[in-house]
Structures are given as C-alpha cells and as structure tokens.
Amino acid sequence: MEQSFTVTGMACDGCEANVESALGELDGVDAVEADHERDTVEVSAADVSTSDLAAAIEDAGYEVDR
C-alpha cells in the first residue's frame, strides 16, 4: 500500500534521512522517500497503519499535516 504524507520541519537531506530511517525501522515498510523541498514523504508499506506511520514521523521530531 502506498501512502503519502505532508510533513513540516524537514529542512535538509539529513532531515530526510532521519524520517526515512524512522519509518524504515517499522516492520512492513518496504520503501520510503522523503523530500524536504516538497515537504512530502512517500511510503510503501504492508500491514502498517497510517497512524503508526504518522507516529513514527512525529517521534522523529517532525509534524505530519493531517
């Protein structure tokens, strides 16, 4: 399942890496692509809820626009 999030607070490539790492640690996440210039995160995941994905992004220190 593909999911897209609007994420604020990412300012650089390091921020992208932080978000990608946080999401990549979740079981079921196959791929993550964060883009700080567009404030987006694209996630390909199986059997992972939207709320769990958003919580991982927020736990990494960024804000998910819901």
C-alpha positions as CSV (number, residue, x, y, z in Angstrom):
1,M,0.0,0.0,0.0
2,E,1.3,3.4,-1.0
3,Q,0.8,6.3,1.4
4,S,1.7,10.0,1.1
5,F,2.2,12.4,3.9
6,T,2.8,16.2,4.1
7,V,5.5,16.7,6.7
8,T,6.7,20.0,8.0
9,G,10.0,20.6,9.8
10,M,12.3,18.9,7.3
11,A,14.9,21.4,6.2
12,C,17.7,19.4,4.7
13,D,19.0,16.0,3.4
14,G,19.7,15.0,7.0
15,C,16.1,15.5,7.9
16,E,15.1,13.3,5.0
17,A,17.4,10.6,6.2
18,N,16.0,10.9,9.8
19,V,12.4,10.4,8.6
20,E,13.4,7.6,6.2
21,S,15.3,5.8,9.0
22,A,12.5,6.1,11.5
23,L,10.0,4.7,9.0
24,G,12.3,2.0,7.8
25,E,12.5,0.6,11.3
26,L,8.8,-0.3,11.2
27,D,8.0,-3.9,10.3
28,G,6.2,-4.0,7.0
29,V,7.7,-0.8,5.5
30,D,9.2,-1.7,2.1
31,A,10.3,1.7,0.8
32,V,10.4,5.4,1.9
33,E,11.2,8.5,0.0
34,A,11.3,11.9,1.9
35,D,11.6,15.2,0.0
36,H,12.3,18.2,2.2
37,E,11.8,20.7,-0.7
38,R,8.3,19.5,-1.3
39,D,7.5,18.6,2.4
40,T,6.4,15.1,1.4
41,V,7.1,11.6,2.4
42,E,6.0,8.6,0.2
43,V,5.8,5.3,2.0
44,S,5.3,1.8,0.6
45,A,4.2,-0.5,3.4
46,A,2.2,-3.6,4.0
47,D,0.1,-4.1,7.2
48,V,1.2,-0.8,8.8
49,S,-1.5,1.6,9.8
50,T,-1.5,5.2,8.7
51,S,-1.5,6.3,12.4
52,D,1.6,4.1,13.1
53,L,3.5,5.7,10.1
54,A,2.5,9.2,11.2
55,A,3.5,8.5,14.8
56,A,7.0,7.3,13.6
57,I,7.4,10.6,11.7
58,E,6.3,12.6,14.7
59,D,8.6,10.6,17.1
60,A,11.5,11.6,14.8
61,G,10.7,15.2,15.5
62,Y,8.6,16.3,12.5
63,E,5.0,17.3,12.1
64,V,2.5,15.4,10.0
65,D,-0.2,17.6,8.5
66,R,-3.4,15.6,9.0
